[in-house]
Amino acid sequence: MSKIVFYEIKDWEKEYIQSKINDSELIFISEPLNNDNLEPAKTADMISVFIYSKISKELLDQMPNLKVLNTRSTGFDHIDIEECKSRNIPVCNVPFYGENTVAEHTFALILSLSRNIHKSYVRTLNEDFSIDGLTGFDLKGKTLGIIGGGHIGMHVAKFAKGFGMNVLVFDLFKQSFLSEVIGFEYAELNDILKTADIVSLHVPYNPHTHHLINAEKISTMKDGAIIINTARGQLIDTDALYDALQLGKIGGAGLDVLEGEEFIKEEKELLHGDSNNEKWKTIVRNQAICKMDNVVFTPHNAFNSKEALQRILDTSIENLKTCKDGKCQFIVNSEKKN
């Protein structure tokens, strides 16, 4: 009988998984995987984690029986993929679950900024029902620049066309059929930054996309443009964003993710290590950004609809079952080494 350890699990998820997997020993832990709760994983055949479990070489060294690593997310930058590959450990993700979900949240952030929803709400809480300073702007006729034309980006493009927006998309892999059907145009990144009224990020995080939006890129953007990030916090240079918001170069930001957000969630991480100053600096900048009245922040919540959560679990369970049968699907670390 296989032993599967699930980390970052809620009670309802535990009950659902137990109803679907009955031929394995199942262990459930609510916290992210770390050295303090590693013991069950040391003898596990499979582990399943979410994005706050940082799977490093050091942790892998303590899991000699591990045969499969499943992440209940699309992104996998929290896992040392190459180290898993060298150990013949397939890493499986959930590639499709929240295309429309994240796209809808993207537009929730856009509309909050374009119509000052967040400011209006706070004002009414203080029994102030004036509308002075709450004038917004129409989305119709504005240009939306989508950076990353994958499944989520295409949903955002469709929604934008419904609002009567002009849509430009940057992606390394162009799909002319979708461009024609949905009604958007492909453009180079710099051209989009120069012309878009709103820029929305939908690319994965990797060394090539680290600080994709930095001070140099922001300097080329349209004055007063809005930036939306529902992808990964590290895509934006926090210091550059802070300065641009302070100076008014960026008119507003809708952020579901922040650079260094894991340090906010796991403050004990700051008590150890040699890079505390940089971590603290990032947190202070994040706090300052979130307090700005032209910023709408949600705590990595874009994926969080009941339908999307159901799809995540269903795909993860299927991943584990197929891997147990030796037919893993959705492997992100390529072919296993022989």
C-alpha positions as CSV (number, residue, x, y, z in Angstrom):
1,M,0.0,0.0,0.0
2,S,1.4,3.4,-1.0
3,K,1.9,6.1,1.5
4,I,0.8,9.6,0.4
5,V,1.3,12.7,2.6
6,F,-0.7,15.8,1.8
7,Y,0.5,19.2,3.0
8,E,-1.4,22.5,3.2
9,I,-4.7,20.7,3.4
10,K,-8.1,22.0,4.7
11,D,-10.6,19.9,6.4
12,W,-13.0,19.8,3.5
13,E,-10.2,18.7,1.2
14,K,-9.2,15.9,3.5
15,E,-12.8,14.5,3.5
16,Y,-13.0,14.8,-0.3
17,I,-9.6,13.1,-0.9
18,Q,-10.5,10.3,1.5
19,S,-13.7,9.6,-0.4
20,K,-11.7,9.3,-3.7
21,I,-8.6,7.4,-2.6
22,N,-9.1,4.2,-0.6
23,D,-6.2,2.0,-1.6
24,S,-3.4,4.0,0.1
25,E,-2.3,5.2,3.5
26,L,-3.2,8.9,3.6
27,I,-1.7,11.5,6.0
28,F,-2.9,15.1,6.1
29,I,-1.0,18.1,7.5
30,S,-2.5,21.6,7.4
31,E,0.8,23.5,7.3
32,P,3.3,23.8,4.5
33,L,6.1,21.1,4.4
34,N,9.1,22.2,6.5
35,N,11.7,20.6,8.8
36,D,9.3,20.7,11.7
37,N,6.7,18.4,10.1
38,L,8.9,16.4,7.7
39,E,8.8,13.2,9.7
40,P,5.7,11.6,7.9
41,A,7.3,12.4,4.5
42,K,10.5,10.6,5.2
43,T,8.9,7.3,4.4
44,A,6.3,8.5,1.9
45,D,6.0,7.2,-1.6
46,M,4.2,10.4,-2.8
47,I,3.7,13.8,-1.4
48,S,1.2,16.5,-2.4
49,V,1.9,20.2,-1.7
50,F,0.7,23.7,-2.5
51,I,2.8,26.8,-3.3
52,Y,4.0,27.5,0.2
53,S,5.9,24.3,0.6
54,K,9.5,25.0,-0.6
55,I,10.9,21.7,-1.8
56,S,14.6,22.0,-1.7
57,K,17.5,19.6,-2.2
58,E,17.9,19.5,1.6
59,L,14.3,18.4,2.1
60,L,14.6,15.9,-0.8
61,D,17.7,14.4,0.9
62,Q,15.4,13.4,3.8
63,M,12.8,11.7,1.6
64,P,14.7,8.7,0.1
65,N,11.5,6.8,-0.7
66,L,9.8,9.6,-2.6
67,K,8.6,8.4,-6.0
68,V,6.2,11.2,-7.0
69,L,5.8,14.9,-6.1
70,N,2.4,16.5,-6.8
71,T,1.8,20.2,-6.6
72,R,-1.8,21.4,-6.4
73,S,-1.0,24.4,-8.5
74,T,-0.1,25.4,-12.0
75,G,3.1,27.1,-11.0
76,F,6.0,25.0,-9.7
77,D,8.8,27.6,-8.9
78,H,8.5,26.5,-5.2
79,I,10.1,23.2,-6.2
80,D,13.7,22.4,-7.2
81,I,12.7,20.8,-10.5
82,E,16.2,19.9,-11.7
83,E,17.0,18.2,-8.4
84,C,13.8,16.1,-8.7
85,K,14.7,15.3,-12.3
86,S,18.2,14.1,-11.2
87,R,16.6,11.8,-8.7
88,N,14.0,10.4,-11.2
89,I,11.2,11.9,-9.2
90,P,8.4,13.1,-11.6
91,V,6.8,16.4,-10.5
92,C,3.1,16.7,-11.5
93,N,1.1,19.9,-11.5
94,V,-2.4,21.1,-12.3
95,P,-2.0,22.8,-15.7
96,F,-5.6,23.8,-16.2
97,Y,-8.1,24.6,-13.5
98,G,-8.7,28.3,-13.1
99,E,-8.4,29.9,-16.5
100,N,-11.8,31.6,-16.2
101,T,-11.4,31.9,-12.4
102,V,-8.2,33.9,-12.5
103,A,-9.4,35.9,-15.5
104,E,-12.6,36.9,-13.6
105,H,-10.5,38.0,-10.7
106,T,-8.3,40.0,-13.0
107,F,-11.3,42.0,-14.1
108,A,-12.4,42.4,-10.5
109,L,-9.1,44.2,-9.9
110,I,-9.4,46.2,-13.1
111,L,-13.0,47.3,-12.3
112,S,-12.1,48.1,-8.7
113,L,-9.5,50.6,-9.9
114,S,-11.4,51.9,-12.9
115,R,-14.5,52.7,-10.9
116,N,-12.8,53.3,-7.5
117,I,-14.8,50.5,-5.8
118,H,-12.3,50.1,-3.0
119,K,-12.3,53.8,-2.2
120,S,-16.1,54.0,-2.3
121,Y,-16.4,51.1,0.1
122,V,-14.0,52.5,2.7
123,R,-15.7,55.9,2.4
124,T,-19.2,54.5,3.1
125,L,-17.9,52.5,6.1
126,N,-17.1,55.9,7.6
127,E,-20.7,57.1,6.7
128,D,-19.4,59.4,4.1
129,F,-21.6,59.1,1.0
130,S,-20.0,61.9,-1.1
131,I,-18.7,61.1,-4.6
132,D,-16.1,63.8,-4.8
133,G,-12.8,62.3,-6.0
134,L,-14.5,59.0,-7.0
135,T,-14.8,59.7,-10.7
136,G,-13.6,56.7,-12.7
137,F,-13.1,55.9,-16.3
138,D,-14.8,53.7,-18.9
139,L,-13.1,50.5,-20.1
140,K,-14.7,50.8,-23.5
141,G,-12.2,52.1,-26.0
142,K,-9.2,51.6,-23.7
143,T,-6.3,49.4,-24.7
144,L,-5.5,46.3,-22.6
145,G,-2.1,44.8,-22.9
146,I,-1.9,41.1,-22.0
147,I,1.6,39.8,-21.2
148,G,1.3,36.0,-21.6
149,G,-1.2,34.6,-24.1
150,G,-1.9,31.2,-22.5
151,H,-5.2,29.8,-21.3
152,I,-5.7,32.6,-18.7
153,G,-4.6,35.3,-21.0
154,M,-7.0,34.2,-23.7
155,H,-9.9,34.3,-21.2
156,V,-8.9,37.8,-20.2
157,A,-8.8,38.8,-23.9
158,K,-12.3,37.5,-24.4
159,F,-13.6,39.3,-21.4
160,A,-11.9,42.5,-22.5
161,K,-13.6,42.4,-25.9
162,G,-16.9,42.1,-24.1
163,F,-16.1,45.5,-22.5
164,G,-15.3,46.9,-25.9
165,M,-11.6,47.2,-25.3
166,N,-8.8,47.1,-27.7
167,V,-6.6,44.1,-26.9
168,L,-2.9,43.6,-27.5
169,V,-1.1,40.3,-26.6
170,F,2.5,39.5,-26.1
171,D,3.5,35.9,-26.2
172,L,6.4,33.9,-27.7
173,F,4.0,31.4,-29.3
174,K,1.4,33.1,-31.5
175,Q,-2.0,31.6,-32.3
176,S,-3.3,33.4,-35.4
177,F,-6.6,31.5,-35.3
178,L,-7.4,32.6,-31.8
179,S,-6.3,36.2,-32.6
180,E,-8.8,36.3,-35.4
181,V,-11.7,34.6,-33.5
182,I,-11.3,36.6,-30.3
183,G,-10.3,39.9,-32.1
184,F,-7.0,40.8,-30.6
185,E,-3.6,41.6,-32.1
186,Y,-0.2,40.3,-31.2
187,A,2.5,42.9,-30.4
188,E,6.0,43.1,-29.0
189,L,6.4,43.7,-25.2
190,N,7.9,47.2,-25.5
191,D,5.1,48.3,-28.0
192,I,2.4,47.1,-25.6
193,L,4.0,48.9,-22.6
194,K,4.1,52.1,-24.6
195,T,0.5,52.0,-25.7
196,A,-1.6,50.1,-23.2
197,D,-3.8,51.9,-20.7
198,I,-3.9,48.7,-18.6
199,V,-1.2,46.0,-18.5
200,S,-2.1,42.5,-17.1
201,L,0.5,39.9,-16.4
202,H,-0.2,36.2,-17.1
203,V,3.2,34.6,-17.6
204,P,4.9,31.9,-15.4
205,Y,7.8,32.8,-13.1
206,N,11.2,31.6,-14.2
207,P,14.7,33.1,-14.5
208,H,13.7,34.7,-17.8
209,T,10.6,36.5,-16.3
210,H,12.2,37.6,-13.0
211,H,11.5,41.3,-12.7
212,L,10.0,41.4,-16.2
213,I,8.5,44.7,-15.1
214,N,11.4,46.7,-13.8
215,A,12.3,50.4,-13.6
216,E,13.5,50.5,-17.2
217,K,10.2,48.8,-18.5
218,I,8.1,51.1,-16.3
219,S,9.8,54.2,-17.8
220,T,8.5,53.2,-21.2
221,M,4.9,52.8,-20.1
222,K,2.1,55.2,-20.7
223,D,1.9,57.8,-18.0
224,G,-0.9,56.9,-15.6
225,A,-1.2,53.3,-16.9
226,I,-2.6,50.6,-14.6
227,I,-0.8,47.4,-13.9
228,I,-2.5,44.1,-12.9
229,N,-0.6,41.1,-11.5
230,T,-2.5,37.8,-10.8
231,A,0.5,35.6,-11.8
232,R,3.6,35.7,-9.6
233,G,4.9,38.5,-7.4
234,Q,8.5,38.2,-8.7
235,L,7.5,39.3,-12.1
236,I,7.5,42.9,-10.8
237,D,10.5,44.7,-9.2
238,T,8.9,45.8,-5.9
239,D,11.1,48.9,-5.5
240,A,10.4,50.0,-9.1
241,L,6.7,49.6,-8.6
242,Y,6.8,51.6,-5.3
243,D,8.7,54.5,-6.9
244,A,6.4,54.5,-10.0
245,L,3.2,54.6,-7.8
246,Q,4.7,57.3,-5.6
247,L,5.6,59.5,-8.6
248,G,2.3,58.9,-10.4
249,K,4.0,57.2,-13.4
250,I,1.8,54.2,-12.7
251,G,-1.7,55.3,-12.1
252,G,-2.8,52.3,-10.1
253,A,-2.0,48.6,-9.4
254,G,-4.2,45.6,-8.9
255,L,-2.1,42.9,-7.2
256,D,-3.1,39.4,-6.2
257,V,0.5,38.5,-5.6
258,L,3.5,40.2,-4.1
259,E,7.2,39.6,-4.4
260,G,8.3,37.9,-1.2
261,E,4.8,37.1,-0.1
262,E,6.0,33.9,1.4
263,F,7.9,35.9,4.0
264,I,4.7,37.6,5.1
265,K,2.9,34.3,5.5
266,E,5.9,32.6,7.2
267,E,7.4,35.3,9.5
268,K,9.6,32.8,11.3
269,E,11.6,32.6,8.1
270,L,12.9,36.1,8.9
271,L,14.4,35.0,12.2
272,H,17.1,32.9,10.5
273,G,19.4,33.2,7.5
274,D,21.8,35.8,6.2
275,S,19.5,37.7,3.9
276,N,17.2,39.2,6.5
277,N,17.8,42.8,5.4
278,E,16.6,42.2,1.9
279,K,13.5,40.2,3.2
280,W,12.6,42.9,5.6
281,K,13.0,45.6,2.9
282,T,10.7,43.7,0.6
283,I,8.1,43.3,3.3
284,V,8.2,47.0,4.2
285,R,7.9,48.0,0.6
286,N,4.9,45.6,0.2
287,Q,3.2,47.1,3.2
288,A,3.7,50.6,1.9
289,I,2.4,49.7,-1.5
290,C,-0.7,48.0,-0.1
291,K,-1.6,51.1,1.9
292,M,-1.7,53.3,-1.2
293,D,-5.2,54.4,-2.2
294,N,-4.5,53.6,-5.9
295,V,-3.6,50.0,-5.1
296,V,-6.0,47.1,-4.7
297,F,-4.5,44.1,-3.1
298,T,-6.0,40.6,-2.6
299,P,-4.0,37.9,-0.8
300,H,-3.2,35.4,-3.6
301,N,-6.9,34.8,-3.9
302,A,-7.4,34.8,-7.7
303,F,-7.6,31.0,-7.9
304,N,-10.0,30.7,-4.9
305,S,-13.4,29.8,-6.3
306,K,-15.2,26.7,-5.1
307,E,-15.3,25.4,-8.7
308,A,-11.6,25.9,-9.3
309,L,-10.7,24.3,-5.9
310,Q,-12.8,21.3,-6.9
311,R,-10.9,21.0,-10.3
312,I,-7.6,21.3,-8.5
313,L,-8.4,18.4,-6.2
314,D,-9.8,16.3,-9.0
315,T,-6.7,16.7,-11.2
316,S,-4.4,16.1,-8.3
317,I,-6.1,12.9,-7.3
318,E,-6.0,11.8,-10.9
319,N,-2.3,12.6,-11.0
320,L,-1.6,10.5,-8.0
321,K,-3.7,7.6,-9.2
322,T,-2.1,7.5,-12.7
323,C,1.4,7.8,-11.2
324,K,0.7,4.8,-8.9
325,D,-0.1,2.9,-12.1
326,G,3.2,4.0,-13.7
327,K,1.5,6.4,-16.1
328,C,2.1,9.8,-14.7
329,Q,0.4,12.8,-16.4
330,F,1.1,16.5,-16.4
331,I,4.9,16.0,-15.6
332,V,6.7,19.4,-15.6
333,N,10.3,18.1,-15.2
334,S,10.4,16.5,-18.6
335,E,11.6,13.0,-19.1
336,K,13.0,11.1,-16.2
337,K,16.7,10.3,-16.4
338,N,17.7,6.8,-16.9
